[in-house]
Each structure stands twice: as C-alpha cells, then as structure tokens.
Amino acid sequence: MIKMSSPMVALEFYLEILDSGYPPNVYTFNVLMNRLCKEGKVKDAQLIFDEIRKTGLQPTAVSFNTLINGYCKSGNLEEGFRLKMVMEEFRVFPDVFTYSALIDGLCKECQLDDANHLFKEMCDRGLVPNDVTFTTLINGQCKNGRVDLALEIYQQMFTKGLKADLVLYNTLIDGLCKGGYFREARKFVGEMTKRGLIPDKFTYTTLLDGSCKEGDLELALEMRKEMVKEGIQLDNVAFTAIISGLCRDGKIVDAERTLREMLRAGLKPDDGTYTMVMDGFCKKGDVKMGFKLLKEMQSDGHIPGVITYNVLMNGLCKQGQDKKLDWLLKKPTPQNHHVMLAELANKRRL
C-alpha cells in the first residue's frame, strides 16, 4: 500500500480500514511518517503523528524520533526540541537516536556549544553515544574550524570501545588539512590503513589539495601517481589543486599540460583555473599563449571577467603593446568596461 501510493493517500486508505473495525497499529503510522520525512514533507508527517493519539494509541520512541529527525533536517530545531519535551511528558525517554538527530541539527546550524552541551547531557543520562553520534559531532567541529575539540571527541570515542570508519577518518583528515595541520592529517592516513581501512577518492583528493596548499608539490604529484595506480580518477578539485601548485612553482608548461589532461578527462576547468595558467604564461612573457587560452576559454562557454582581462593587460603592458591594449578594451562586457578603463589609466600612469 505504502509503496504503491503517496503517503497521504495511503493514510486516507488506512484510516478507512480503521473505520471498518481493523485494529490500529503504531508501526504503520511510523512507516508513513518516515516516508514523508524522507520526502521533506514534515508538516504532513506531523499530521500523521497527531492521528496516532486520535486512534487511541501512544506514540513510541520511533514515532518521536522520526518526526524530530525530520524537523532537524529541515532546519526547524525549535520544533525538534519542543517534541523532545513532549516526549518526556509522555514518559517516552529520549534515546541515542533522539540526541543524535538534535546534535546533527545543531551542528548544521553552527550551534556547536549547544551541541556539546546536549552531548554531555546525553552521557550524563547514562546513554552511550554510537558511531553516528560521534561522527556527527566531530564533523560539526571540523567544519567550524574547531579541530582540537574534534580530536578530543575522537579520543573519547575510542574510550567507549567504538571504531572509526572511513567516513570519520575522511572527516578528520579534511578538517586537519583545512586547518593547516597537514602533518597530523597524514598521520591519520597511516592510522586508518593500519586499521584495515583503504583510502578512497575523497581521502586522496583531500590530501592532494592540502599538500598543494602547503606548497609541497612533490608530495601532491606522488599522491596523483598513487591515485592513478589505484584506478581512482582525478576530479575538478584534484586537477585544479595540481594546476595551482604547478603555477605557483613557475612550472607553467606542466600546468598547461595538466589543463589539457583535465579537458581530455571530460572535466570543465572554471574561470579561475584558466586564468591561473594564463597569468603564468603572461608573467613569463608569453602573452600569445595567454590569448590562445582566452580564445579556448571563450569557446568552452566561459565569459571572461575583469580578473582574466587584467592578467592579459598586465602582460601587454609589460611588453608595451598599447595597440593590443586598445583592442582588448573592446572585448569586455559593458558592466566591466569602466573598470577596465580605470585599470588601463593606472597602468599608463605607471
């Protein structure tokens, strides 16, 4: 019935069955609520929740948790916490799933102090957090730059006898790389492999991007070789990171070659990636190659902005090619034109 129809149609049909004398069942209501929450129809799920009591039944922990989770995922934390209070009034005590849903909602809203307080409340009540709870809390800390606290929670997780999975390790590695703790991130890769977990595309890409930002291009290229060896295809993030690192090291020919590989892989470089390579060539005095990339960029459907044209203008100014500068001024959009004129005036004054 539930699979064949929309949940609300199924509810109407079910209520008709109840009217004919069929005994009500909380399980059926819970399944309908779960389906609606997954579809983002939390208000409709609330209507079904209200029907439970109308039929003389009491909502179970699953009933409350389903609706609380639905409200939290939709960003309505106020309603989620209200239901937690109602739950306790009904003498249905919040469990690990209740707290995990609320902690996840708080983390997504960047209310980390409240999330930590709720986690403490959960532990004080004698509830043992599961791996989902820990991963949720660690992810929230990492995304908000509180890596030190994330590591504390990670250690606490092991004292509870729980094991970290690939998702959790990737979360920590990503947080450490973004926080500038690249060496610590690499240690976690070693730790996860010792525990029998195999780094995936996300792990490699995160480390590759982090090593480029740390200025360790050699390590990034080693990571790339490892990815190829493992049959993992590079994505936009990985290619862009390598191109950025090569440009930073002045290896412009290699950067352009990597750009070609990126295109052959069916990926689309963004404006910034094209501009980085153009800037590298222009700084080397090869403005001709810069213009070639501009043409390719436009052919690929990109509309160059002020920064891209600025790169070319810098290259032309260094070579004293004023005629080409005048020609270039005709290219930008009307919105960019006044900015370009100001830039040109500044360069000529210099």
Contacts in CASP RR format, 6 or more apart in sequence:
PFRMAT RR
TARGET T0000
AUTHOR 0000-0000-0000
METHOD contacts of the structure
MODEL  1
MIKMSSPMVALEFYLEILDSGYPPNVYTFNVLMNRLCKEGKVKDAQLIFD
EIRKTGLQPTAVSFNTLINGYCKSGNLEEGFRLKMVMEEFRVFPDVFTYS
ALIDGLCKECQLDDANHLFKEMCDRGLVPNDVTFTTLINGQCKNGRVDLA
LEIYQQMFTKGLKADLVLYNTLIDGLCKGGYFREARKFVGEMTKRGLIPD
KFTYTTLLDGSCKEGDLELALEMRKEMVKEGIQLDNVAFTAIISGLCRDG
KIVDAERTLREMLRAGLKPDDGTYTMVMDGFCKKGDVKMGFKLLKEMQSD
GHIPGVITYNVLMNGLCKQGQDKKLDWLLKKPTPQNHHVMLAELANKRRL
1 10 0 8 1.000
1 13 0 8 1.000
1 14 0 8 1.000
2 10 0 8 1.000
2 31 0 8 1.000
2 32 0 8 1.000
2 35 0 8 1.000
4 10 0 8 1.000
5 13 0 8 1.000
7 32 0 8 1.000
7 35 0 8 1.000
7 36 0 8 1.000
7 39 0 8 1.000
7 41 0 8 1.000
7 44 0 8 1.000
7 48 0 8 1.000
8 36 0 8 1.000
8 44 0 8 1.000
10 32 0 8 1.000
11 32 0 8 1.000
11 48 0 8 1.000
11 51 0 8 1.000
14 28 0 8 1.000
14 32 0 8 1.000
15 51 0 8 1.000
18 24 0 8 1.000
18 55 0 8 1.000
24 55 0 8 1.000
24 56 0 8 1.000
24 57 0 8 1.000
26 52 0 8 1.000
26 57 0 8 1.000
26 58 0 8 1.000
26 59 0 8 1.000
26 60 0 8 1.000
26 62 0 8 1.000
26 63 0 8 1.000
29 48 0 8 1.000
29 49 0 8 1.000
29 51 0 8 1.000
29 52 0 8 1.000
29 57 0 8 1.000
29 63 0 8 1.000
30 60 0 8 1.000
30 62 0 8 1.000
30 63 0 8 1.000
30 66 0 8 1.000
32 45 0 8 1.000
32 48 0 8 1.000
33 45 0 8 1.000
33 48 0 8 1.000
33 49 0 8 1.000
33 63 0 8 1.000
33 66 0 8 1.000
33 67 0 8 1.000
34 66 0 8 1.000
36 42 0 8 1.000
36 44 0 8 1.000
36 45 0 8 1.000
36 48 0 8 1.000
37 45 0 8 1.000
37 66 0 8 1.000
37 67 0 8 1.000
37 69 0 8 1.000
37 70 0 8 1.000
37 73 0 8 1.000
40 70 0 8 1.000
40 73 0 8 1.000
40 74 0 8 1.000
42 67 0 8 1.000
42 70 0 8 1.000
42 71 0 8 1.000
42 74 0 8 1.000
42 76 0 8 1.000
45 66 0 8 1.000
45 67 0 8 1.000
45 70 0 8 1.000
46 67 0 8 1.000
49 59 0 8 1.000
49 63 0 8 1.000
49 67 0 8 1.000
52 58 0 8 1.000
52 59 0 8 1.000
52 63 0 8 1.000
53 59 0 8 1.000
58 90 0 8 1.000
58 92 0 8 1.000
59 90 0 8 1.000
59 92 0 8 1.000
60 92 0 8 1.000
61 87 0 8 1.000
61 92 0 8 1.000
61 93 0 8 1.000
61 94 0 8 1.000
61 95 0 8 1.000
61 97 0 8 1.000
61 98 0 8 1.000
64 83 0 8 1.000
64 84 0 8 1.000
64 86 0 8 1.000
64 87 0 8 1.000
64 90 0 8 1.000
64 92 0 8 1.000
64 94 0 8 1.000
64 98 0 8 1.000
65 95 0 8 1.000
65 97 0 8 1.000
65 98 0 8 1.000
65 101 0 8 1.000
67 80 0 8 1.000
67 83 0 8 1.000
68 80 0 8 1.000
68 83 0 8 1.000
68 84 0 8 1.000
68 87 0 8 1.000
68 98 0 8 1.000
68 101 0 8 1.000
68 102 0 8 1.000
69 97 0 8 1.000
69 101 0 8 1.000
70 101 0 8 1.000
71 77 0 8 1.000
71 79 0 8 1.000
71 80 0 8 1.000
71 83 0 8 1.000
72 80 0 8 1.000
72 101 0 8 1.000
72 102 0 8 1.000
72 104 0 8 1.000
72 105 0 8 1.000
72 108 0 8 1.000
73 104 0 8 1.000
73 105 0 8 1.000
75 105 0 8 1.000
75 108 0 8 1.000
75 109 0 8 1.000
77 102 0 8 1.000
77 105 0 8 1.000
77 106 0 8 1.000
77 109 0 8 1.000
77 111 0 8 1.000
80 102 0 8 1.000
81 102 0 8 1.000
84 94 0 8 1.000
84 98 0 8 1.000
84 102 0 8 1.000
87 93 0 8 1.000
87 94 0 8 1.000
87 98 0 8 1.000
88 94 0 8 1.000
94 125 0 8 1.000
95 127 0 8 1.000
96 122 0 8 1.000
96 127 0 8 1.000
96 128 0 8 1.000
96 129 0 8 1.000
96 130 0 8 1.000
96 133 0 8 1.000
99 118 0 8 1.000
99 119 0 8 1.000
99 121 0 8 1.000
99 122 0 8 1.000
99 127 0 8 1.000
99 129 0 8 1.000
99 133 0 8 1.000
100 129 0 8 1.000
100 130 0 8 1.000
100 132 0 8 1.000
100 133 0 8 1.000
100 136 0 8 1.000
102 118 0 8 1.000
103 115 0 8 1.000
103 118 0 8 1.000
103 119 0 8 1.000
103 122 0 8 1.000
103 133 0 8 1.000
103 136 0 8 1.000
103 137 0 8 1.000
104 136 0 8 1.000
105 115 0 8 1.000
106 112 0 8 1.000
106 114 0 8 1.000
106 115 0 8 1.000
106 118 0 8 1.000
107 115 0 8 1.000
107 136 0 8 1.000
107 137 0 8 1.000
107 139 0 8 1.000
107 140 0 8 1.000
107 141 0 8 1.000
107 143 0 8 1.000
108 140 0 8 1.000
110 144 0 8 1.000
112 140 0 8 1.000
112 141 0 8 1.000
112 144 0 8 1.000
112 146 0 8 1.000
115 137 0 8 1.000
115 140 0 8 1.000
116 137 0 8 1.000
116 149 0 8 1.000
119 129 0 8 1.000
119 133 0 8 1.000
119 137 0 8 1.000
122 129 0 8 1.000
122 133 0 8 1.000
123 129 0 8 1.000
128 160 0 8 1.000
129 137 0 8 1.000
129 157 0 8 1.000
129 160 0 8 1.000
130 162 0 8 1.000
131 157 0 8 1.000
131 162 0 8 1.000
131 163 0 8 1.000
131 164 0 8 1.000
131 165 0 8 1.000
131 168 0 8 1.000
134 153 0 8 1.000
134 154 0 8 1.000
134 156 0 8 1.000
134 157 0 8 1.000
134 160 0 8 1.000
134 162 0 8 1.000
134 168 0 8 1.000
135 165 0 8 1.000
135 167 0 8 1.000
135 168 0 8 1.000
135 171 0 8 1.000
137 153 0 8 1.000
138 150 0 8 1.000
138 153 0 8 1.000
138 154 0 8 1.000
138 157 0 8 1.000
138 168 0 8 1.000
138 171 0 8 1.000
138 172 0 8 1.000
139 171 0 8 1.000
140 146 0 8 1.000
140 150 0 8 1.000
141 147 0 8 1.000
141 149 0 8 1.000
141 150 0 8 1.000
141 153 0 8 1.000
142 150 0 8 1.000
142 171 0 8 1.000
142 172 0 8 1.000
142 174 0 8 1.000
142 175 0 8 1.000
142 176 0 8 1.000
142 178 0 8 1.000
143 175 0 8 1.000
145 175 0 8 1.000
145 178 0 8 1.000
145 179 0 8 1.000
147 175 0 8 1.000
147 176 0 8 1.000
147 179 0 8 1.000
147 181 0 8 1.000
150 172 0 8 1.000
150 175 0 8 1.000
151 172 0 8 1.000
154 164 0 8 1.000
154 168 0 8 1.000
154 172 0 8 1.000
157 164 0 8 1.000
158 164 0 8 1.000
163 195 0 8 1.000
164 192 0 8 1.000
164 195 0 8 1.000
165 197 0 8 1.000
166 192 0 8 1.000
166 197 0 8 1.000
166 198 0 8 1.000
166 200 0 8 1.000
166 203 0 8 1.000
169 188 0 8 1.000
169 189 0 8 1.000
169 191 0 8 1.000
169 192 0 8 1.000
169 197 0 8 1.000
169 203 0 8 1.000
170 200 0 8 1.000
170 202 0 8 1.000
170 203 0 8 1.000
170 206 0 8 1.000
172 185 0 8 1.000
172 188 0 8 1.000
173 185 0 8 1.000
173 188 0 8 1.000
173 189 0 8 1.000
173 203 0 8 1.000
173 206 0 8 1.000
173 207 0 8 1.000
174 202 0 8 1.000
174 206 0 8 1.000
175 181 0 8 1.000
175 185 0 8 1.000
176 182 0 8 1.000
176 184 0 8 1.000
176 185 0 8 1.000
176 188 0 8 1.000
177 185 0 8 1.000
177 206 0 8 1.000
177 207 0 8 1.000
177 209 0 8 1.000
177 210 0 8 1.000
177 213 0 8 1.000
180 210 0 8 1.000
180 213 0 8 1.000
180 214 0 8 1.000
182 210 0 8 1.000
182 211 0 8 1.000
182 214 0 8 1.000
182 216 0 8 1.000
185 206 0 8 1.000
185 207 0 8 1.000
185 210 0 8 1.000
186 207 0 8 1.000
189 199 0 8 1.000
189 203 0 8 1.000
189 207 0 8 1.000
192 199 0 8 1.000
192 203 0 8 1.000
193 199 0 8 1.000
200 232 0 8 1.000
201 227 0 8 1.000
201 232 0 8 1.000
201 233 0 8 1.000
201 235 0 8 1.000
204 223 0 8 1.000
204 226 0 8 1.000
204 227 0 8 1.000
204 230 0 8 1.000
204 232 0 8 1.000
204 238 0 8 1.000
205 234 0 8 1.000
205 235 0 8 1.000
205 237 0 8 1.000
205 238 0 8 1.000
205 241 0 8 1.000
207 223 0 8 1.000
208 220 0 8 1.000
208 223 0 8 1.000
208 224 0 8 1.000
208 227 0 8 1.000
208 238 0 8 1.000
208 241 0 8 1.000
208 242 0 8 1.000
209 237 0 8 1.000
209 238 0 8 1.000
209 241 0 8 1.000
210 220 0 8 1.000
210 241 0 8 1.000
211 217 0 8 1.000
211 219 0 8 1.000
211 220 0 8 1.000
211 223 0 8 1.000
212 220 0 8 1.000
212 241 0 8 1.000
212 242 0 8 1.000
212 244 0 8 1.000
212 245 0 8 1.000
212 248 0 8 1.000
213 241 0 8 1.000
215 245 0 8 1.000
215 248 0 8 1.000
217 245 0 8 1.000
217 246 0 8 1.000
217 248 0 8 1.000
217 249 0 8 1.000
220 241 0 8 1.000
220 242 0 8 1.000
220 245 0 8 1.000
221 242 0 8 1.000
224 234 0 8 1.000
224 238 0 8 1.000
224 242 0 8 1.000
227 233 0 8 1.000
227 234 0 8 1.000
227 238 0 8 1.000
233 265 0 8 1.000
234 242 0 8 1.000
234 262 0 8 1.000
234 265 0 8 1.000
235 267 0 8 1.000
236 262 0 8 1.000
236 267 0 8 1.000
236 268 0 8 1.000
236 269 0 8 1.000
236 270 0 8 1.000
239 258 0 8 1.000
239 259 0 8 1.000
239 261 0 8 1.000
239 262 0 8 1.000
239 265 0 8 1.000
239 267 0 8 1.000
239 269 0 8 1.000
239 273 0 8 1.000
240 269 0 8 1.000
240 270 0 8 1.000
240 273 0 8 1.000
242 258 0 8 1.000
243 255 0 8 1.000
243 258 0 8 1.000
243 259 0 8 1.000
243 262 0 8 1.000
243 269 0 8 1.000
243 273 0 8 1.000
243 276 0 8 1.000
243 277 0 8 1.000
244 273 0 8 1.000
244 276 0 8 1.000
245 255 0 8 1.000
246 252 0 8 1.000
246 254 0 8 1.000
246 255 0 8 1.000
246 258 0 8 1.000
247 255 0 8 1.000
247 276 0 8 1.000
247 277 0 8 1.000
247 279 0 8 1.000
247 280 0 8 1.000
250 280 0 8 1.000
252 277 0 8 1.000
252 280 0 8 1.000
252 281 0 8 1.000
252 284 0 8 1.000
252 286 0 8 1.000
255 276 0 8 1.000
255 277 0 8 1.000
255 280 0 8 1.000
256 277 0 8 1.000
256 281 0 8 1.000
256 289 0 8 1.000
256 293 0 8 1.000
259 269 0 8 1.000
259 273 0 8 1.000
259 274 0 8 1.000
259 277 0 8 1.000
262 269 0 8 1.000
262 273 0 8 1.000
263 269 0 8 1.000
268 300 0 8 1.000
269 300 0 8 1.000
271 297 0 8 1.000
271 302 0 8 1.000
271 304 0 8 1.000
271 305 0 8 1.000
271 307 0 8 1.000
271 308 0 8 1.000
272 307 0 8 1.000
272 308 0 8 1.000
274 293 0 8 1.000
274 294 0 8 1.000
274 296 0 8 1.000
274 297 0 8 1.000
274 302 0 8 1.000
274 308 0 8 1.000
275 304 0 8 1.000
275 307 0 8 1.000
275 308 0 8 1.000
275 311 0 8 1.000
277 290 0 8 1.000
277 293 0 8 1.000
278 289 0 8 1.000
278 290 0 8 1.000
278 293 0 8 1.000
278 294 0 8 1.000
278 308 0 8 1.000
278 311 0 8 1.000
278 312 0 8 1.000
279 311 0 8 1.000
279 314 0 8 1.000
281 287 0 8 1.000
281 289 0 8 1.000
281 290 0 8 1.000
281 293 0 8 1.000
282 290 0 8 1.000
282 311 0 8 1.000
282 312 0 8 1.000
282 314 0 8 1.000
282 315 0 8 1.000
282 318 0 8 1.000
283 314 0 8 1.000
283 315 0 8 1.000
285 315 0 8 1.000
285 318 0 8 1.000
285 319 0 8 1.000
287 312 0 8 1.000
287 315 0 8 1.000
287 316 0 8 1.000
287 319 0 8 1.000
287 321 0 8 1.000
290 311 0 8 1.000
290 312 0 8 1.000
291 312 0 8 1.000
294 304 0 8 1.000
294 308 0 8 1.000
294 312 0 8 1.000
297 304 0 8 1.000
297 308 0 8 1.000
298 304 0 8 1.000
303 333 0 8 1.000
304 331 0 8 1.000
304 332 0 8 1.000
305 332 0 8 1.000
305 333 0 8 1.000
305 336 0 8 1.000
306 332 0 8 1.000
306 336 0 8 1.000
306 339 0 8 1.000
306 340 0 8 1.000
306 343 0 8 1.000
309 328 0 8 1.000
309 331 0 8 1.000
309 332 0 8 1.000
309 336 0 8 1.000
309 340 0 8 1.000
310 343 0 8 1.000
312 328 0 8 1.000
313 325 0 8 1.000
313 328 0 8 1.000
313 340 0 8 1.000
313 343 0 8 1.000
313 344 0 8 1.000
313 347 0 8 1.000
314 347 0 8 1.000
316 322 0 8 1.000
316 324 0 8 1.000
316 325 0 8 1.000
316 328 0 8 1.000
317 325 0 8 1.000
317 347 0 8 1.000
322 348 0 8 1.000
325 344 0 8 1.000
328 340 0 8 1.000
329 337 0 8 1.000
329 340 0 8 1.000
329 341 0 8 1.000
329 344 0 8 1.000
332 339 0 8 1.000
332 340 0 8 1.000
END
